Amino acid sequence: MRGHPPHVRFAWPAGSADFTIESAGAGSSRVSVQLKCSGPGDLADRVLGSLADRVDDNFTPG
């Protein structure tokens, strides 16, 4: 995920396992994904944390 162009954004509302991957510009698209999160440390929680770590400044929690 490192080196993503700045027009790609990952976001999700606080306290939710729903998040959005959004690309702006020509041919832009938005993909919404829902992860079932059962608590801290489960797979969904680790995936969201990993996205936050990897995309750095392009990552915007909702």
Legacy VTK file of the C-alpha trace (Angstrom):
# vtk DataFile Version 3.0
C-alpha trace
ASCII
DATASET POLYDATA
POINTS 62 float
0.000 0.000 0.000
2.939 2.354 0.400
3.251 4.933 -2.341
-0.472 5.330 -2.967
-1.205 8.505 -4.958
-2.604 11.309 -2.772
-6.011 11.175 -4.488
-6.786 7.784 -2.935
-8.454 8.005 0.467
-9.502 5.402 3.008
-12.126 6.436 5.562
-14.642 5.009 7.970
-16.982 6.490 10.607
-15.651 6.295 14.153
-16.902 3.201 15.952
-18.019 1.520 12.739
-16.667 -1.401 10.756
-17.916 0.206 7.526
-15.256 2.016 5.551
-14.897 3.634 2.148
-12.087 3.545 -0.383
-12.426 6.586 -2.614
-10.515 7.732 -5.688
-10.950 11.268 -7.038
-10.419 12.598 -10.540
-11.162 11.253 -14.010
-12.783 7.851 -13.829
-13.166 8.232 -10.075
-14.837 5.520 -8.090
-16.022 4.820 -4.576
-16.050 1.388 -2.993
-17.785 0.778 0.316
-16.842 -2.264 2.358
-18.370 -3.625 5.531
-16.328 -5.695 7.961
-17.971 -7.457 10.885
-15.991 -6.332 13.902
-16.478 -8.357 17.090
-13.997 -6.437 19.218
-10.453 -5.107 19.585
-7.839 -7.364 18.028
-10.180 -9.302 15.728
-9.533 -9.531 11.992
-11.643 -6.487 11.028
-9.974 -4.374 13.713
-6.509 -5.436 12.526
-7.371 -4.760 8.858
-8.571 -1.229 9.628
-5.504 -0.574 11.772
-3.244 -1.888 9.022
-4.848 0.421 6.461
-4.316 3.372 8.803
-0.658 2.476 9.280
0.072 1.933 5.602
-1.566 4.908 3.909
-0.370 7.509 6.426
-1.557 11.006 5.401
-4.051 9.636 2.871
-6.003 8.003 5.679
-8.928 9.964 7.095
-11.159 8.456 9.794
-14.766 9.637 9.542
LINES 1 63
62 0 1 2 3 4 5 6 7 8 9 10 11 12 13 14 15 16 17 18 19 20 21 22 23 24 25 26 27 28 29 30 31 32 33 34 35 36 37 38 39 40 41 42 43 44 45 46 47 48 49 50 51 52 53 54 55 56 57 58 59 60 61
